[in-house]
Amino acid sequence: MKKVQFFGCLLSFSSVVACAAGESEGLYAQNFPADAGVMVPVIEEVPVPEGSLVFRFTYRSDVADEKVWIQSWGGSGDQEWVRIFDAGGRPVPTARSCNVCACDQCGVCLVCSSSSALVKELAAGESAEWTWDLKVHPLNMCNDRPGTTCSENIAAESGEYVARFCYGYKMRETEHGFFVDEPQCTDVPFEWPAEDRLIEHQVCDCG
């Protein structure tokens, strides 16, 4: 069987996948965060929210029962099957760390406890989507609490970025949860601002 990859592209039409965290089959591990962003196959077309970008990963195969796994939660505060990097290759903190307060709530917020890592199974023909609100959350220090770390909430700078899409054909269980085993990743460059707000990567295991 020849494996062919359709590398990342930008599409001009707008659609996102309805998010049903924890409602679809294929989720593993307990302590599933309610806002983990686990995605299910497309069930309806809805507009892309203004001021955001949508990232879609689609798996296709002409082999019955073929499937892949993506990292739907890995401890970063969000999904981890697509990660954003700036033009210099530095990770962009697109998710706010839930174990520190936001900088406008220093010392007066509830923080999360650690949760198990999760993976999501995608059968042939299924897609996953994640919406980035174009906010970044670098760590800083609280002004009125010296030595206390907080998380900023600021707009992403315009410029060139890279979306790194990752998936795997196997998953493994550890004491910390479930992880994609031997992930395969593809970098898809994009710019912000951009007219096209859907960034897509497709993998096709086709004959």
N, C-alpha and C positions, 0 to 999 in steps of 0.2 A: 504494500500500500504506500503510495507516494503521499507525503505530507506537504501541503502547500500552505503558505501563510500569505494572507492579504494584509499587507502592512498598512499602518494607520493612515487615515484620510480625514479630511474635514468635509462635512456635509452641510448643505445649506438649509435643509428642511429641519423643522423643530419638533422634537417629541421626547418625552421622558417616560421611564417605566414607573408604574405605581409601586411604591415601597410598602411591603408588607412584612416588616421585620418580625421574624419568628412564626409566620403563618404558613410558610411553604415547607414541603418536605426537603430533606437534604441538609438540615441544620444539625450541627453536632456540638456537644458540650452543654453544660448548664450555665446558670448565671448570665444569661444572654441580655446584654444591655438593650434597653428599649429603643435607643436611637442609633443602633449600630449601622444602619444603612444597608442591611441585607436586601438584595433585590430579587425580584421574581421576573419571569418572562413577561414580555409586553402584553398588557391586557387592555390598554386603552391609550389613545393619543391625547396628550394634554400639552399646552404651550410651555416652552422653556421659560422659567421665571426670568424677569428682567434682572439685569445685573448679575448674571450667573453663567456658568458653562456646564454643559452636560458631557460626561464621558461614558462611552458605551463599549462594552466588550461582548462580542458575539462568537459563539462556537458553532461550527458546522462540520458535518461528517457524513460520508456515504456508507459508514459501517454501523450496523445495528448495535444498539446499547453502548456505543462509544460515549465517553463523558470526560469532563475535565473538572478540576477543582480550583476555586479562587479563595483568597484569604478575606473573608467577610468581616473579620474582627481580629486584631492582633495586639491590642494593648496601646495603640497610638492615640486612641480616642475616636477612631473612625475605622472604616474599611481600609484594607491595605492591598487590594488587587490593582489599584492604580495610584501611583504616587507622582507628585509634581516636583520638578527641579527647576532652578533658575538657569540662566544661560551659562553660568559658571559651574554648573553641576552640583550646586548646593541644594539640599532638601528644603522645600518650602513648607512651613508649618501650617498646613491647611486645616488641621483639627486642633481645637483647644484642649490642652491637657486637663482632664477632669479631676486630677488629684492636687491641683492648685487653684486658688481663687482667680477670678478675672481681676485685672488691675483696678477696676472701678468698684470692686467689692472686697478689697483686701481685708482678710481676717474675719469677714462676716458671712461667708458662704459655706454651703455644704459641699464637701469633696467626696469623690467616689472611692470605693475600695477596688482592689484589683479583681479582674474577672477573667474567665477562661477564654483562650483564643478559639475562634470559630472558623470553619470553612464552609463554603457553599458549593454544592454540586450543580454543574450545568450540563444538561444533556444536549445532544445535537439539535441545533435550531433555537436554543435558548440564549438569552442575552442578560447582561447585568448592566445597570446604569448607576451613576453617582453624580450628584449635582454639587458643584463647588460654588459657593456664594461669593467667591472672589475676595474673601477675607482671609487674613493671615494672623497667626497667633504666636508671635515670638515671646520668649520668656523675658521678664524684666524684674525689677525690684520695686516693692511697694514704697511709695514716698513717705508714708507716715508710720511704716513698720520696718525699720532697718533690718536687713538680713532675711526678710520674707520675700519669697519668690511669687510672682504673679504672671498671668497670661494676658498679653495684649489682644486687642480686637481691632485691627486696622485694615484698610483697603489694600489690596495687592497692587504693586506698582505695574505700570504698563511696561511692555517689553517682550522679550522672547523667553519661552518656557519649553520644557519637555515633559510629556506625560509618559510614565513608564508603566506599561500594562504587563501584569504577571499572572501566570496560571501554571497548573501542573496536572499530570495524569495520575498522580498518586497523592494520598494524604497520610499523615502519621499522627498518632496520639501520643502525647507526653503528659507529664504531671501538670503542665501549664495549659493544657488544652489540645486543640487539633490544629495542625499546620499543613500547608501545601508542601509536599516533598519534591525536591529537585525542581524548583520553579523555573519556568522559561519566561524571559522578559523581552519586550520590544519597546524601544523608545520612539515616541511620536512627537515631533516638534510642533509647536503652535505659538501664536502670538496673542497678546491681549493689549488693547482692545482688538476685536475682530468681528466682521460681519457674520461669519459662520460660528455658531456657538455650540455645535455638536462635534466632538472629537471622537472618532470611532476607530477601533482596531478589531479586525476579524481574523480568526484562525480557522482554516478549513483542512481537515484530514480527508482529502478527496483523492480518488483514484486517477 
